[in-house]
Amino acid sequence: MPANYVISCIVRTDRLNHDRRIRSIGGVNRDGARWQIREEEAIAAIEEGRWSFYVEGDDVAVPIVVAVSKYGSKYIKGALDALHPDSLLALPGGV
């Protein structure tokens, strides 16, 4: 079973494309240590089954999934999001 992490912040890019808007994600471990990884690392970890991620909102945990744009680019988004990664983009910036 993969380790499960809460994403509490993101680092954005200056791009407007839905599949290129997030540079990295971050959060805080249970021991209080902050973590940050690039989106590409998160995608690889999800696909390999090493880690899973979610965001908390409105008393529900929204799993983060890997999506593929119509151009074949992989990106992460909330399982309940349509095209854009709105669940992630709603988080504050920085780590």
C-alpha positions as CSV (number, residue, x, y, z in Angstrom):
1,M,0.0,0.0,0.0
2,P,1.5,3.4,-1.0
3,A,2.3,6.0,1.6
4,N,-0.4,8.7,1.6
5,Y,0.4,12.4,1.8
6,V,-1.7,15.6,2.1
7,I,-0.9,18.3,-0.3
8,S,-1.2,21.7,1.3
9,C,0.5,24.0,-1.1
10,I,1.8,24.2,-4.7
11,V,4.3,26.1,-6.8
12,R,2.7,27.4,-10.0
13,T,4.3,28.0,-13.4
14,D,3.4,31.0,-15.5
15,R,1.7,28.8,-18.1
16,L,-2.0,28.8,-18.7
17,N,-2.3,25.3,-20.2
18,H,-4.1,22.9,-17.8
19,D,-1.4,20.4,-18.1
20,R,1.5,22.8,-17.4
21,R,0.3,25.0,-14.5
22,I,1.9,23.2,-11.6
23,R,5.6,23.0,-11.0
24,S,5.7,21.3,-7.6
25,I,3.5,20.2,-4.7
26,G,4.2,20.3,-1.0
27,G,2.9,19.6,2.5
28,V,3.9,18.8,6.0
29,N,4.6,15.3,7.4
30,R,3.2,14.1,10.6
31,D,6.5,14.9,12.4
32,G,6.2,18.5,11.2
33,A,8.9,18.3,8.5
34,R,8.0,20.1,5.3
35,W,8.3,18.4,2.0
36,Q,8.2,19.5,-1.7
37,I,8.5,17.5,-4.9
38,R,8.3,18.3,-8.6
39,E,5.1,17.4,-10.4
40,E,7.1,14.9,-12.5
41,E,8.3,13.1,-9.3
42,A,4.7,12.9,-8.0
43,I,3.4,11.5,-11.3
44,A,6.1,8.8,-11.3
45,A,5.4,7.9,-7.6
46,I,1.7,7.6,-8.2
47,E,2.1,5.5,-11.3
48,E,4.7,3.2,-9.6
49,G,2.3,2.8,-6.6
50,R,4.9,4.2,-4.1
51,W,2.9,7.3,-2.9
52,S,-0.6,8.6,-3.1
53,F,-1.7,12.2,-2.5
54,Y,-4.9,14.0,-1.6
55,V,-6.2,17.4,-0.8
56,E,-8.6,18.2,2.0
57,G,-11.6,20.3,1.4
58,D,-15.2,20.6,2.7
59,D,-14.7,17.6,5.0
60,V,-13.7,15.3,2.2
61,A,-10.4,14.0,1.0
62,V,-10.0,14.4,-2.7
63,P,-7.5,11.9,-4.2
64,I,-4.9,13.2,-6.7
65,V,-4.8,11.3,-10.0
66,V,-2.6,11.4,-13.1
67,A,-4.4,12.7,-16.1
68,V,-3.2,13.0,-19.7
69,S,-3.9,16.0,-21.9
70,K,-5.0,15.7,-25.5
71,Y,-1.4,16.4,-26.5
72,G,-0.2,13.4,-24.4
73,S,1.3,15.4,-21.5
74,K,0.8,13.9,-18.1
75,Y,-0.3,16.1,-15.2
76,I,-1.9,15.8,-11.7
77,K,-5.3,16.9,-10.7
78,G,-8.0,16.1,-8.2
79,A,-10.2,13.0,-9.0
80,L,-13.3,15.3,-8.9
81,D,-11.8,18.0,-11.2
82,A,-12.9,18.2,-14.8
83,L,-10.0,19.3,-17.1
84,H,-8.1,21.8,-15.0
85,P,-6.4,20.9,-11.7
86,D,-8.7,23.2,-9.7
87,S,-8.4,21.3,-6.4
88,L,-4.6,21.9,-6.5
89,L,-4.8,25.5,-7.9
90,A,-7.0,26.5,-5.0
91,L,-4.2,25.8,-2.6
92,P,-1.8,28.5,-1.4
93,G,1.6,28.9,-3.1
94,G,4.9,28.2,-1.6
95,V,6.2,25.4,0.6
